[in-house]
Amino acid sequence: MRLWRHMRALWPRYTLLPVAPFIVWTLFWAVRGQLRWDHIAVCLIAIVTAYGGRTAKRLYFGVLPLGLVGLLYDAMRFVANVGLSESTVHVCDLRSIELSLFGITSAGVHQTLHDWAQAHARPALDMFFAVPYGIFIFAVLGFEIFLFVTNYRAALRFTWGFLFLNVLGFITYHIYPAAPPWYFHKYGCVVDLHAHASPGANLLRVDEMMGIRYFTGFYGRSSDVFGAVPSLHVAYPLLMAIEGWADRGKLGRAGLVGFYLWMCSAAVYLDHHWVVDVVLGTLYTLLVAMLMRRFRFFRSNVSGDPKVA
């Protein structure tokens, strides 16, 4: 009863609702016999932060969108083929757009930057550009904790903007399904709806060099083979730069912009995104950041408790 009174004091209305999505999702996978350790971990984190106390509650509301993105990502497998057919998936038509806008001529051959990069790939470059792809999830979580301590409103804008970006991205994947460059280099213009997600040749080599299956395991869970447009990998560090700009000095701002440019370069070199995808991912982020500032709740830069109920 003391525990229930504590929970009621924190959440007078809809006391169990804050953690309900995570508990239901964990039970769902348990019933299916497909429960993973990360399902349990996310559920426990949600419970501890939601009911740990006033400060933990503020943290919960700040990181809630990240948890919802995890649920959304997990649920995408059930709608993986919505909007997809051999006639709706864009492969060589998108490559033609890429060639016309960002193509280069090397040794008398008009080609994409990806064609050139794959022909000149090196183990050292594979490792260098694998870094932003390998750490971006940890960077997002670490940056959210940093904003939580320094600028709570910016932290809320960042995580809720992160959620909106992913929702827009996932919707686009099914309205305009598009194959990434690695798919073209592996399958050509043929649309194979049964193709499995892959980290691409570069990241597979990185896994082999490190002797682990980090990228193989990560992309093995993905259900979006044809989710190249827009590039959300590029969107995340740009959103970090936008929301962290006001609180960082020259060195911090240079680091944020550098991470964004590093990710843009990695997306192209690793054969994961066309330059068109990178541009659209950037535009999506600018749009979401602008819209977040239209909501009064997220507008202030003053650190403090927004008195969420």
C-alpha positions, 0 to 999 in steps of 0.5 A: 500500500505504501508503494501504491500511495507513492505511485499515486502521489507521482501520477495522481491520474492514470497511475499505471498508464506511464509504464503500460506500453512497456509492460504490455510489449514485454508480455507480448513477446514473452507469450510469443516465446521471443522475449529478449533481454532488451525488452526486459531492460527497457521495461525495468528502466521505465518502471524505475524512472516513472516511479522512482521519485520527482527527479526520476519522473522528470527523467522518465518524461524526457526519455519516454520518446526514446523508449517509444521509438524502440517499441515502434522499431520492434513493431515495424516487422508486422507492417514490413511489407505495407506499401511494398511491391515490385512496382513501388520499390525505387531502385534504379530510378532513384539511382538515376536521380542520384547520378543526375544530381550528384554523379561524378566522372572518374576515368571517363565513367559517370558514376555515383560517389558510392561506386567510386567509394566501393572501388577505393574502399580500404580497411582503415576507412571502413573502421573510421566510418564505422565509428559513427554508425556504431556509437550513434545510439549511445551518443543519443542516450548520452546527449539526452542525459547531458541535456537533462542536466543542463537544459531540460526544455532542450532535452524534451525538444530533443527526445520528442523531436527524435520520436517525430523524426522516426515516425515521419521516417517510418511513414516515408519508408512505406509511401516511398520505399527505396533501396539503399546503395548496397542493395543496388550493388548486390542485386542490381535493379531487380526488386526482391521483396524477400531480401534480408537487411544487411549492414553492407559489405564495408560493415561486414568487413569491420565485423570480421576484422573485430571478430564480432557480429556487432553490425550483423546482429544490429541490422539482422533485426531490421525489417526495413530493407527498403527504408533508405529515404530519408537517412535517419542516421544523418538526422540524429546528429543534426538534431543533436547539433540544433538542440545543443547549439545554445549551450555549447562553446565554439569547441562543443559546436564544432564537435556537434557539427563534426559528428553530423558531417562524419555521419553524412560521409559515413552514410555515403562511404558505407553504401547505406544512403544515397546523397539524396537520402542525406539531403532529405534527412537533413531537411526532415530534421530542420522541419521537425526542429522548427515545428518543435519550437511552435509548441509553447511547452518546448519553446523555453530554454530555461532549465527547470521542471515543466510540471508534467502531470 
